[in-house]
Amino acid sequence: MGGRARQLWLVGVGALFLLHAALTLVPISTWTLAAALGEWPTTIAAGAAGVSLLSASRRWAANGTDRGAQADGADGAAALRNLAFAAFAWCLGGLTHGITGLLSSGSVFSLTLGDLFALTALPLFVVGFTRFAPWPGGLRTALRHITDSYVCAAAVFSVVWLLIFAPLYQELGEGAGFLGFALVYPVADIVVLCLLVPLVFMSPHSTRRAVLWAIGSLILIAGADLIGAITRLTGPPVAGGIEYPVKLLGFAVLGALPWLVEHRQAATPRRITGRGLYRFAPELAAIGALFVATVVLTVAALGLPGVAAVLPLAAGTAVVVLLVRVVGMLEENSTLARMVRNREGHFHELARNSGDVILIVDRDGAVHHASPGTAEAFGYRLEDVLAAPVTALIHPEDLSRTQAVTDLFTGHGGRGVHLRLRVRAADGTWRHTESTVSLYEQPGEPARLLVTTRDISAQVALQDEVEHLTFHDGVTGLPNRAYLEERASDVLAHRAISDESAGDIAVIFLDLDGFTAVNDSAGHVRGDHLLGQAARRLRGELESSATLARWGGDEFAVLIEGMPRAQRVVDLAERLGRAIASEPFQVADRRIVLTASIGVAFSEPTTDSGELLRNADVAMTRAKERGAGHVEVYAAHMHDTVVSRLELQIRLREALAGGEFFLEYQPIVDLGSSQVTAVEALVRWNRDGETVGPDTFLGAAEESGLIVPLGEWILREACAKVAVWRVSDWEIGLSVNLSAKQVLSPRFVRTVEEILTETGLPAEVLTLEVDEDVLLGDSAEAVERLGELRALGVRLAIDDYGMGYASLAHLRELSVDAIKIDPSFIADLGRDDTVTLLTHTIIQLGRDLGVQVVAEGIERPEQLEQLRGMGCDHGQGFLVARPMPASGVEALVGGEAGANL
């Protein structure tokens, strides 16, 4: 609401007050017009205030006007709602007074229904006010606040009594007893004001304006009530009925509260008057009131011959509070007595409506009482349950657990016994139950047992299922890694206790070679289906005493117990490998042949389960390094090898980050013209001043995945160097080797394209070489990636051609530009007729297909002459030129050094 609108509200409220106040000056008979109208205007104002507050409450709740107050622990919407209820209560009180005044002229010295409505408005006002200004936190703080408020109220009432009501008390004489009815409103108002005024200082900063308007309206209403009390005692209206305009002003201010503040924050609190003193507000109010009361009472006592009887009554209200508390304690004691008398009836009612089985059992197990739920839970008739001892229904293996129940009769059993027992149902099945047994005593009767039993068969079944899922693999249904680890630990612990021989426990680790490519190409669902097939094949080769588990991914593990000879374990491992490779796996419409790399480890007297499993894993890793389909038995040096391998992988990452790698280039020469046509980039590692060849570290880089960033670095460095050479009019090509992980990495094609763009090297100058095993692992995806490279204009070559069998089928499909004959063929030229014939065949095949043929490993002159005679186009090797740094290539190509062919 804007400032203009607030001014209009204030002007309207002031005008309304002045208009009603003016009616106190209009005489009618012996009264004034304001007194004649009585409570009707104030009743209408109270009702209007209630409507205004309730409407604002809904609006605040809908648009979140009090969001800031809620952060301070206040609730503006709830506060307005309760203040509205208080206004409606005042409205009902005034309405009731007005109607009863028209119908009868009862004594003013009595409480009417209208007074009860008006008094009810005070607690409602307190509730609403405390939603704006919350109660102090903590029980101790709340008690301190209440006691201080009481002291303050007693002091204020003493002052009011002495200054206003003491003279009236003396004038009433014998009618002074009716004074108490007239003081109800002032006393109630004083108590509420003393309770709430300290909260003004404790209110949140965001609700301070609303709190001040609310307490102001209550002060006006309390002032009107005080004037009304004087009118009741004296007869004629005070000041022409000024109490009615004052009360109307209070209701008008209360109704205008939300429209005047609209939850605007107050000014920034000052050091003295702000929230800094909120902790001492109740004490300050009590001290101030006591001080004023002391001064007034002291001054009054100086002029009075005696003390009025009401002063001891004010002091004695503390005793009244104690008496009220005692009455409350007596009421609580009476309630407890009724609870004891009705306990039995409540118990039987609970038993009838409970789904659990509730029994009262004698010491010998005879059933004294059974709840109706017994029939529903276990299918028995009640008479059958009462006829036999309860022990007849308990599983014989669980009877020993019931011995703890006897301690309840001796007093050593504590508060109760909890048992899990199997109980026979009427259909003969055994149900899992959970029972609570406690002592049941009644006066004049022997001690019995109260048994509450619940059927938990479904819960136990669920626990069994959860345990199965915890220790079993969801894909293959086999035990999982956690189960195998626990089982191996138990087996070795049992062997240590029983002193059995050390060689009868072994672990076989099995990894499916090439499964990752199947998962990537066919999808995880079909990959899981393949794992299920593999699990069934392996299970069919094992005896029942062996534990087959899925270790994780495409790895399986077998725990062997009680096999007398180590050779039988190795034979079993080889049999498992043959079971995997014996026939292709059916994956959708494809038939995939897989092999398995297998590691075997045997337990030693000091071997624990973790070490045994690790040894088998190490042996399997060694088998994979040897090639697909191998079986390896763990030896002590393997662990050191694996550790060294891990250390090497870490060192390689540091080397790549530290720039320790460099390139050398081996020329590729046209065997007819002796001209260098291209160079092959070869990576070297400068490890602590020592040059390390790729054979030492490329395997570890491939295994760790470092080959991808390392290969990217090699490609970028080589392309940049050859691009510089070509700018100098050197028509020279570049060959770079690729690994399987590079080709199958998601961004590889994009990376090649970016490097060519960055370096400015034409795509047709770059030849990327791949081994045949790239095509063997996942031919479909590899062919797709290599096809994308061809689309960029990059040349493709198959390296080490002749060592596999898959490349011939892909020469046409890939449209390769070159094949490089494996050095093993070149080494036996002229020495082995078969190798010579195969080499000649490969060269002729390349010529027929229009593919460039490069011979690798030329080291002797006679090899060179034979290759020329066979029509081989290009070659490389130590006879032609050794790998050299870039400066050597520049000298060779530039004519400063020659290749003596």
Disulfide bonds with the S-S distance in Angstrom:
none
